[in-house]
Amino acid sequence: MRTKTTVLVLLLSFAGLHLAVLFAGFIAPYDPTAQNRELPYAPPTRLNFVDASGFHLRPFVYASTLVLDSYREDSTHEYPVHLFVRGDAYTMVGILKSDLHLFGVDKPARILVFGADGYGRDELSRLLYGGQISLAAGLLATLLALATATIIGTVSGYYGTWVDEALMGSADLFLSLPWFYFLLGVRAFLPLHVSPAGTFFLLISVIGLIGWARPARLVRGVVLSARTRNYVLAGRGFGGSDFYLLRRHILPETFGVLLTQAALLVPQYVAAEATLSFFGLGISEPVPSWGNMLSTLQQYNVLVSYGWLLAPACALVVTSVMYWLLADAIHYWLQSHSI
Amino acid sequence: MKSIARLALIVCLLAAVCLAAAPAPEPPNPNEELQRVDGEVGRYGGRLVVGQRSEPKTLNPVTATDAVSREVIGRLSADLISINRASQQTEPGLAQSWKMSTDGRTFTLKLRKGIRFSDGHPFDADDVVFSFNAYLDEAVNSPQRDLLIIGGKPLAVTKLDQYTVQFTLPRPYAAAERIFDGLAMMPKHILEKQYREGRFVQAWSLNTPPAEIAGLGPFRVKKYVAGQQIVLERNPYYWKIDHDNHRLPYLDELVFLFVGSEDAQVMRFEAGETDIINRLSAENYSLLSREQSRRGSQLVDLGPSLEYNFLVFNLNDLSSKKLDAVARKQAWFRDLKFREAVSAAIDRDSIVRLVYGTRGTALWGNVGPGNKLWVNQAIPHPQRSLDTARQLLKSAGFSWSTAGHLLDPSGNPVEFSIVTSSSNTQRMKMATLLQDDLAHLGMQVHVVPLDFRAMLDRVFQSFDYEAAIMGLGGGDPDPNPEMNVWFSSGSTHLWHLGETQPATDWEREIDQLMQEQMVTLKYQKRKRLFDRVQQLIAENLPFIFLATPNVLTGAKPQVGNFHPAVLDHYTLWNADQLYLRAEARGVERAGTR
C-alpha cells in the first residue's frame, strides 16, 4: 500500500500545490482584486479546439457578454490562448516584481478557468492568491496551537498533582467559554480597521488561543501513560533528569498524536477563518482568502446557481486529504524506523 | 355498558372534529354595518401557509415593536381608518365615516354599528376610548405613542355616543386620518382588568390561551406551537363582505411557520411547503423565476420599494468622546465638496446591476420613484463622473501623491473605513463596490463587516465609526413618519445624533419646513414644502443615497386575489380576500403550461 511511488506522488503533488500558491502571481492570469462589472458570476470560459476551419492545436476562447440573465459567446472572433503573456503587474514572494503570466488571452476576451464571482473577479486568481493567506494562516495557527498544547500537556501530564489540575482545569474552561461573545468582545476592543498583516497575525493568535485546549488534553494523556512505562522508570533510576527523560523518552511518544492533530487542524483552521470574517475579524475585502471566498456560499442562491464558486471548497478538500495522507505516511515512516 | 362506551367514543370523535374544523362564517345580519369590498369573489376553505423569519415576540398590538410580531398582529386586528395598500389612500375601517372640523383640530368618527369582536362581544366607542388610553399611557410605553403626540401634547379622545367618538388635536395636523392606520382597536371587556392592575404590558403574550385574545381582524388565534408555528383561524364575525354577500375571510386557516433566514423561506417555498413569500431578494427572485415555467408560481415585481440605502459619514459631535482619529477625519467628512466628490464617484448603475440584478433603482434623494405622491422629480440624477469628483476634491484643497493616493490639504493620505452589517449581503456588496469606486479617486477605503447589533451600537451609541452603509424607510409614503430622521433632534438623525440646536443652516431650514408641512393641511402646499426638504437633502448630502430594491414577492398559482403592494405588509395586507382556487384547477393550470 505505502509504496515508495505513492509517497513520491503524494510528496510531488503536495509540493506542486504549495508552489502554485506561492507563485500565484505568475500562474494566476489576472489581478485577484480587479473587478470586471460586465461579468458578474460569469461561468468558466470554455476552451475550444475546433472551429469552422477545422481543428487547432492551440486552444482558443470566445468573448462572452451578459444578455439579460445569461451569458452569450460571440463566436465571430477567436482569441487563442498564449503562454507567457504580459498582463497585470504583481509582486511575488514579497520581492519579485513582474507582469509575466503563465497563460492568458488578448483583450477584450478573458479566460476565466474557474469562472468569476459576483464582482466579475477571476476565481482562479483569487483561489491561488487566497491560498497564500489561508494556507499560511492555517499552518502557523496549527503550529502555535500545537506548540502551546505540547508544552502545557507535557507539563501537566508529567508533573501531575496540582499543576495538572490547574492546567487541565483551565483547558476545560477554554473549551466551555462562550466564544461567540468572546469574539464580539475582541472585535469591540480592536480599532475599526486592522491592516491585512495585522489581521493575519490576529487570526493566527485568535485561532491558536482557542485551539490549544483539545490537543493539550490528548498530549497530557499520552505523557501520563508514558511516564510510568518501565523504560522511563529505568531512565529515572539511572539518574536521568526530567528534561532528559522528557526529550529522550516521553516527547517522541506524542509525535503520533501531534501529527494526526496537525493534519486535522490545518484544514479546520483554514475554514475557521470564514467564521471569523463574519465577526469582522477575518481577511476583509478585496483581499481574497479561501475563508472569505467560501462565505459567499452561505447564500442559498449562490450555492445552487453558480457551481464554479465551490472551487475554494474543492481546494480545501484536496488540501485536507493531502495533509491527512502526508501525516499518515510520516506516522508510518516514524513507526517503521523507531524500532 | 358497551353502547354507552361507543356513544362516548362517538361524542369524543365529533368533539375532536368540531375542534379541528374552522368555525363557519356567521351569515350577514341586516343590523350590522358591514363593509363590502371589491375584488374577485373567492371560495371558502383551505389553509394558507406563510414562512416567517422568526417567532413573534408578543401578540399585544400596543407593545409590539418588531416587524415579525406586527406581521401576525396585523391579521388579528383592525384599525379605525386604514391606508389602502393598493391605492395608498385612506379608506374607512372600523369607522364608517369621519369628519374634520374647518380648523383642522377636531375629528369626529362614526363607528360601524352591530359589529363584533372575534369572541362575539359587540364593539363600540368604549373600546375605542380604552384603546387610545392604552396607546397614550406613558407606563405602557407604546412605540405608537410618539405618533399621537402632536407638538408636545397628546390628542384627546371623547365618546359622544355609543357609536361616535371625537378626537381633539392640540393643533392642526396634516394627513391626520393617516395616523389611525395600524392602531389596532382592542376589547375593553377582556383587557380592562389587566390595564387597571398595571399588567397591560404583559397581556397577550404568546402563551395566553387563544380564548382570551379577541380582535377585529379577519383571523383569530387558534394555537401556538413554540419554535414551530402559530395557527390562525377564521374570525366568524369579521366585518367585511364580498360582492355576493359572503362574509370574509375565505380562508379557514392562516399559518405562520417559523423557518429562519430568507434562504430558508425560499427553500420552503420551492418545496411547496409555503404558499406565499413576502420579501424576496433579487437573487432569490431570479432563482425562483428560473423555475417559474415549471411551477407556474405567481412572481410579482412591484417596482421600486420605499426603502433607501445610503452611505453616511460620521458627523457627530465627538468632543466628549475619546475618538481623536475619527475626529481628525471629520474635517473631510464635514466638507460638502468631499461628500459631493464621493457621490459623483459612485457607480450607482453597477450597484443596481450587481447587487439587485437590475431589479432595483439608483437613488439620488431620500424619496424614490416608488413614492409617486411625494417624490421631487426635479432632483438631478447626475451620471457617474470621476472627473467631476477630482475637480471637486482639487477645489477643496486635496491633492494626489505620485503613487496616486489622495492627500488632504495638510498632506495626510485619505483613508477611512465603512462599517456594514455582516448579515446583510446586499449592503456588504455595495460596500465592496464603493471601495473599488473610491479607489479610483485615490481614497483607501476599508470595508468592515460587523455583527448587526455591534454596528448599531457604534452608530447610535459610541459613535466609533467613520462611515456606514445602512437602509431606512419602507413604511408609510407620507413625510410625517420620516420626522425622526430629518428633524435635527430626531432619534434617527443618523449623521449627527443628539443635536440640541440645528448644527447647520440647512438643517435649521429642514427643521422649519418639516414642522410646517406637519401642520399644513393642503397636499399641494405640503408637497412644495417637502420638495424643498428633498432638495436641501440632495444638495447637502447628509446621506449619500445609493439605491432601492424592488419589492419582490411570490405566491403559488392557486392563491387567488394575490395583489401585493409596495406598502408593508406587501402580500398579506388583503389576507381577508385571499383564497385558494380549487385544487383540480390548480393542477390543470400547471399542466397546460
Interface residues (C-beta under 8 A of the other chain):
Chain A: Q35 R37 P40 D69 G118 Y119 L184 R187 A188 P191 L192 H193 S277 F278 F279 G280 S284 E285 P286 T296 Q299 Y300 N301 V302 V304 S305
Chain B: D263 V266 M267 S281 E283 N284 S286 L287 R290 A325 D347 S350 R353 L354 G357 S417 V419 S422 T425 M428 K429 A431 T432 L433 Q435 D436 H446 V447 V448 P449 L450 D451 A454 D464 Y465 E466
